[in-house]
Amino acid sequence: MKILVTGAGGFVGRHLVTTLVRAGYEVVGIDAAVGAIPAGAHAVEGDLGDRAIRRQAIDGGCDRLVHLATIPGGAAEADPEASRRINIDIDQFRQSLSAAPRHGEAQSDTDFREKAL
């Protein structure tokens, strides 16, 4: 199963990616700071709002999306448009996923969480 994790370089993202890789999943991690994405994941560096970066991240399709990317507190206040694009407009990314070739059956992070619980 191929799982795409946005915000893979953040605190929660790093731990999730490490856990998924250890469990044998194929993981694609996307983050603005690729150096923080744990080893074992295919790392994609860039802004989630950039269509080319989203295409690169979903190259070959994916089975699940776990959206953890965010622009935290003060940075979000300083740049509300960036905050909206990353924190709220994930629908753009989901649309990209629905148009991508299937690795299995692309599903949302909500589906993944429900099945994991």
MOGI-V404157 format. One record per backbone hydrogen bond with DSSP energy under -0.5 kcal/mol. NH is the residue of the N-H (numbers start at 0). CO is the residue of the C=O. Records with the same first field share a line. If there is no record, write none. Layout:
NH->CO, CO
This chain:
2->0, 25
3->63
4->2, 27
5->3, 65
6->29
7->4, 29
9->6
13->9
14->10
15->11
16->12
17->13
18->14
19->15
20->16
21->17
22->18
23->20
24->19
25->0
26->24
27->2
28->26, 41
29->4
30->43
33->31
35->32
36->33
40->37
41->26
42->40
43->28
45->30
49->46
50->48
53->49
54->50
55->51
56->52
57->53
58->55
60->57
62->1
63->1
64->106
65->3
66->64
67->5, 65
71->69
74->71
75->71
76->72
77->73
78->74
79->76
82->78
83->79
84->80
85->81
86->82
87->82, 83
88->83
89->87
90->87
91->88
92->88, 89
93->89
94->90
95->91
96->92
97->93
98->94
99->95, 96
102->61
103->61
106->62
111->107
112->108
113->109
114->110
115->111
116->112
